[in-house]
Amino acid sequence: MVAPFGEEAALEVPGRDGTRIAVFAGGGGPEPPILLIHGTASDHRTWRVVGPMLAADRRVFAMDRRGRGASGDAAGYDAGRELDDIAAVTRAVGPIGVIGHSLGGRLALAASGRTSAIRGVLAYESAPMPGAASDRRASDRLLEALETDLARGDLDALLARFMTDAVGMPPDELAAFRANPIWPERASTAPTIVRELAAVARDPAIRFDVLAATAVPVLQLVGGESSAWFRHGAVALDRRLANGRLRVIDGARHAAHHTHPQAFVDAVREFTAGLPSVHA
């Protein structure tokens, strides 16, 4: 990751099952510290654009979720282990505001019920899709196709299918992503996509009612040009949250932290300024 994050993790935090979770750190200043949590098919380097911007006036931490980057992994997987990882990391670096992209935000929302170290969550397109039968069937079909790619050992096809069918990435953006030197690294960890989508579909630890019970302040961000299901899910969740807000980043899709960094950073700064007791 580019400055201010170094090549080596600043600390390793053991999860509840002993898996070591790598946490990178950088920056400093008077603004409240934050923890960045990446989504599916990425690692802490997904914050390479907005990370330095945020670290200009605060301490910024960015973790690699289990099975990615510098973090360890375990033989078994369920979302509860990820929630325990996040709780452990926030206790180690907090109290703190958490910024999560996609599944990273969903996990952060659920983890806020396991520790008082999380003082607020900004979640970018993290809400579950609406629960209509047609949506469930579409999710099941996608998961089956990804499982077939995995069984064939075609990780390149698996990653491309996920970016196209789940994320909604247009062909020109997918072509640019394929040409990026990071593509082979993302493809090498593509098996984690399957297990995470299975958890999204079936794991009770991150179901809608768990997220809706989040008590800390929540800001949901969605891209104005993103697939409609991201917006529909965010609206449904916002209606249930006790202390939630929803904002649209005009012109953005699922990766505003790359394409609209200033708007993303401005939203983070405004949100964290109002969080209670997050100064370390």
C-alpha positions as CSV (number, residue, x, y, z in Angstrom):
1,M,0.0,0.0,0.0
2,V,1.2,3.5,-0.7
3,A,2.3,5.9,2.0
4,P,1.5,6.4,4.9
5,F,1.1,2.6,5.2
6,G,4.2,0.6,5.2
7,E,4.8,-2.9,3.7
8,E,4.8,-4.5,7.2
9,A,1.9,-4.7,9.5
10,A,2.0,-2.4,12.5
11,L,0.6,-5.1,14.8
12,E,-0.9,-8.6,14.7
13,V,-4.0,-9.2,16.7
14,P,-5.1,-12.8,17.6
15,G,-8.7,-13.6,16.8
16,R,-10.8,-15.7,19.2
17,D,-9.7,-18.9,17.5
18,G,-6.0,-17.8,17.5
19,T,-5.8,-16.7,13.8
20,R,-3.5,-13.7,13.5
21,I,-5.0,-10.6,12.0
22,A,-2.6,-8.1,10.4
23,V,-3.3,-4.4,11.0
24,F,-1.5,-1.7,9.1
25,A,-1.3,1.9,10.4
26,G,-0.2,5.3,9.4
27,G,-0.9,9.0,9.8
28,G,-1.5,11.1,12.9
29,G,-3.2,14.3,13.9
30,P,-6.1,15.7,16.0
31,E,-9.1,14.1,14.1
32,P,-10.7,10.9,15.5
33,P,-8.9,7.7,14.5
34,I,-10.5,5.2,12.2
35,L,-10.3,1.5,11.2
36,L,-10.7,0.6,7.6
37,I,-12.2,-2.8,6.7
38,H,-12.1,-4.0,3.1
39,G,-14.8,-6.0,1.4
40,T,-14.9,-9.3,-0.6
41,A,-12.1,-9.9,-3.2
42,S,-9.7,-7.4,-1.7
43,D,-7.4,-6.6,1.2
44,H,-6.2,-3.5,3.0
45,R,-4.6,-2.2,-0.2
46,T,-8.1,-1.3,-1.5
47,W,-7.7,1.9,0.6
48,R,-4.6,3.0,-1.3
49,V,-6.3,6.1,-2.7
50,V,-8.3,7.4,0.3
51,G,-5.9,6.1,3.0
52,P,-3.3,8.8,2.6
53,M,-6.0,11.4,2.3
54,L,-7.6,10.3,5.6
55,A,-4.2,9.9,7.3
56,A,-3.3,13.6,6.7
57,D,-5.1,14.6,9.9
58,R,-5.7,11.4,12.0
59,R,-4.4,8.0,12.9
60,V,-5.6,5.4,10.4
61,F,-5.7,1.6,10.8
62,A,-6.4,-0.8,8.0
63,M,-6.8,-4.6,8.6
64,D,-6.5,-7.6,6.3
65,R,-9.4,-9.8,7.0
66,R,-8.7,-13.5,7.5
67,G,-7.5,-15.4,4.5
68,R,-6.1,-12.2,2.8
69,G,-2.9,-10.4,2.6
70,A,-0.7,-10.6,5.7
71,S,-3.4,-12.2,7.9
72,G,-3.7,-15.9,8.7
73,D,-6.6,-18.2,8.2
74,A,-8.2,-21.3,9.7
75,A,-9.6,-24.5,8.3
76,G,-13.2,-23.6,9.1
77,Y,-15.0,-20.4,8.3
78,D,-18.1,-18.6,9.4
79,A,-19.0,-15.0,9.7
80,G,-18.9,-15.2,13.5
81,R,-15.1,-15.6,13.4
82,E,-14.9,-12.4,11.3
83,L,-17.0,-10.6,13.9
84,D,-14.7,-11.8,16.6
85,D,-11.7,-10.6,14.6
86,I,-13.1,-7.1,14.2
87,A,-14.0,-6.9,17.8
88,A,-10.5,-8.0,18.8
89,V,-8.9,-5.5,16.5
90,T,-11.1,-2.6,17.6
91,R,-10.3,-3.4,21.2
92,A,-6.6,-3.3,20.4
93,V,-6.7,0.1,18.6
94,G,-9.9,1.7,19.9
95,P,-12.2,3.2,20.9
96,I,-12.7,4.0,17.2
97,G,-14.9,4.7,14.3
98,V,-15.0,1.9,11.7
99,I,-15.3,2.5,7.9
100,G,-16.3,-0.6,5.9
101,H,-16.7,-1.3,2.2
102,S,-19.3,-3.8,1.1
103,L,-19.1,-6.9,3.2
104,G,-16.6,-5.2,5.4
105,G,-19.3,-2.7,6.4
106,R,-21.8,-5.4,7.0
107,L,-19.4,-7.3,9.3
108,A,-18.6,-4.0,11.1
109,L,-22.3,-3.4,11.8
110,A,-22.7,-6.9,13.2
111,A,-19.5,-6.7,15.2
112,S,-20.6,-3.5,16.9
113,G,-22.9,-5.6,19.1
114,R,-19.8,-7.6,20.4
115,T,-17.7,-4.7,21.7
116,S,-18.0,-1.2,23.0
117,A,-14.8,-0.2,21.2
118,I,-16.8,0.4,18.0
119,R,-18.3,3.9,18.4
120,G,-19.8,4.2,14.9
121,V,-19.9,2.6,11.5
122,L,-19.7,4.1,8.0
123,A,-20.8,1.4,5.6
124,Y,-20.5,1.7,1.9
125,E,-23.1,-0.4,0.1
126,S,-23.1,-3.0,2.8
127,A,-26.8,-3.8,3.5
128,P,-28.3,-7.1,2.5
129,M,-30.3,-7.2,-0.7
130,P,-34.1,-7.1,-0.2
131,G,-35.5,-10.6,0.7
132,A,-37.7,-11.2,-2.3
133,A,-37.8,-14.8,-3.6
134,S,-36.5,-13.6,-7.0
135,D,-33.5,-12.0,-5.3
136,R,-32.7,-15.1,-3.3
137,R,-32.9,-17.2,-6.5
138,A,-30.5,-14.9,-8.3
139,S,-28.1,-15.0,-5.4
140,D,-28.3,-18.8,-5.3
141,R,-27.6,-19.0,-9.1
142,L,-24.6,-16.8,-8.8
143,L,-23.2,-18.8,-5.9
144,E,-23.7,-22.0,-7.8
145,A,-21.8,-20.6,-10.8
146,L,-19.0,-19.4,-8.6
147,E,-18.7,-22.8,-7.0
148,T,-18.5,-24.3,-10.4
149,D,-15.6,-21.9,-11.3
150,L,-13.9,-22.9,-8.1
151,A,-14.4,-26.6,-8.7
152,R,-12.7,-26.2,-12.1
153,G,-9.9,-24.3,-10.6
154,D,-10.6,-21.3,-12.8
155,L,-10.0,-18.5,-10.3
156,D,-9.7,-15.9,-13.1
157,A,-13.2,-16.7,-14.3
158,L,-14.5,-16.7,-10.7
159,L,-13.2,-13.3,-9.9
160,A,-14.4,-11.8,-13.2
161,R,-17.9,-13.4,-12.7
162,F,-18.0,-11.9,-9.2
163,M,-17.0,-8.4,-10.3
164,T,-19.5,-8.5,-13.2
165,D,-22.6,-10.2,-11.7
166,A,-22.3,-9.3,-8.0
167,V,-20.5,-5.9,-8.0
168,G,-22.0,-4.7,-11.3
169,M,-18.7,-3.7,-12.8
170,P,-19.1,-2.5,-16.5
171,P,-17.0,-4.2,-19.2
172,D,-14.5,-1.3,-19.6
173,E,-13.8,-1.2,-15.9
174,L,-13.4,-4.9,-15.7
175,A,-10.9,-4.7,-18.6
176,A,-8.9,-2.1,-16.7
177,F,-9.0,-4.1,-13.5
178,R,-7.7,-7.2,-15.5
179,A,-4.8,-5.1,-16.7
180,N,-3.9,-3.9,-13.2
181,P,-0.9,-5.7,-11.7
182,I,-3.0,-6.4,-8.6
183,W,-5.4,-8.7,-10.6
184,P,-3.4,-11.9,-10.2
185,E,-3.2,-11.4,-6.5
186,R,-6.9,-10.8,-6.3
187,A,-7.5,-14.0,-8.3
188,S,-5.2,-16.0,-6.1
189,T,-7.5,-15.3,-3.1
190,A,-10.7,-15.8,-5.1
191,P,-11.8,-18.9,-3.1
192,T,-12.6,-16.6,-0.2
193,I,-15.3,-15.1,-2.4
194,V,-17.3,-18.3,-2.4
195,R,-17.2,-18.8,1.3
196,E,-18.1,-15.2,2.0
197,L,-21.1,-15.2,-0.4
198,A,-22.3,-18.4,1.2
199,A,-22.1,-16.7,4.6
200,V,-24.0,-13.6,3.2
201,A,-26.7,-15.9,2.0
202,R,-27.0,-18.2,5.0
203,D,-25.1,-17.1,8.1
204,P,-27.4,-15.9,10.9
205,A,-24.6,-13.8,12.4
206,I,-24.9,-11.2,9.7
207,R,-28.6,-11.5,8.8
208,F,-30.7,-8.4,8.4
209,D,-32.3,-8.3,11.8
210,V,-28.8,-8.4,13.5
211,L,-27.7,-5.4,11.4
212,A,-31.0,-3.5,12.1
213,A,-30.3,-3.8,15.8
214,T,-27.1,-1.8,15.5
215,A,-27.1,0.8,18.3
216,V,-24.1,2.9,17.4
217,P,-24.4,5.8,14.9
218,V,-24.4,4.5,11.3
219,L,-23.9,6.4,8.0
220,Q,-24.7,4.3,4.9
221,L,-23.2,5.5,1.6
222,V,-24.4,4.3,-1.8
223,G,-23.2,5.2,-5.3
224,G,-25.7,7.1,-7.5
225,E,-24.8,4.9,-10.4
226,S,-24.6,1.6,-8.6
227,S,-26.9,-1.4,-9.2
228,A,-30.3,-0.8,-7.8
229,W,-30.2,-3.6,-5.2
230,F,-27.4,-1.7,-3.3
231,R,-29.7,1.3,-2.8
232,H,-32.8,-0.8,-2.1
233,G,-31.0,-2.7,0.7
234,A,-29.6,0.5,2.2
235,V,-33.0,2.1,2.3
236,A,-34.6,-0.9,3.9
237,L,-31.9,-1.0,6.6
238,D,-31.9,2.7,7.2
239,R,-35.6,2.5,8.0
240,R,-34.8,0.1,10.8
241,L,-31.7,1.6,12.3
242,A,-32.1,3.5,15.6
243,N,-29.4,6.0,14.7
244,G,-28.8,5.8,11.0
245,R,-28.4,8.2,8.0
246,L,-28.1,7.5,4.3
247,R,-26.2,9.5,1.7
248,V,-25.7,9.1,-2.1
249,I,-22.4,9.9,-3.8
250,D,-23.5,11.1,-7.2
251,G,-21.9,9.4,-10.2
252,A,-20.3,6.7,-8.2
253,R,-20.7,2.9,-8.4
254,H,-19.5,0.3,-5.9
255,A,-16.0,1.7,-5.6
256,A,-16.3,5.4,-4.7
257,H,-13.2,5.1,-2.6
258,H,-11.3,4.7,-5.9
259,T,-13.4,6.8,-8.3
260,H,-14.7,9.6,-6.0
261,P,-12.1,9.8,-3.3
262,Q,-12.8,13.4,-2.2
263,A,-16.5,12.8,-1.7
264,F,-15.8,9.6,0.2
265,V,-13.2,11.3,2.4
266,D,-15.5,14.3,3.1
267,A,-18.2,11.9,4.2
268,V,-15.8,10.1,6.6
269,R,-14.6,13.4,8.1
270,E,-18.1,14.7,8.7
271,F,-19.3,11.4,10.2
272,T,-16.4,10.8,12.5
273,A,-16.4,14.4,13.8
274,G,-19.7,13.6,15.5
275,L,-18.8,10.3,17.1
276,P,-18.6,10.1,20.9
277,S,-15.3,9.4,22.6
278,V,-13.3,8.1,19.7
279,H,-10.0,9.9,20.5
280,A,-7.5,7.4,21.6
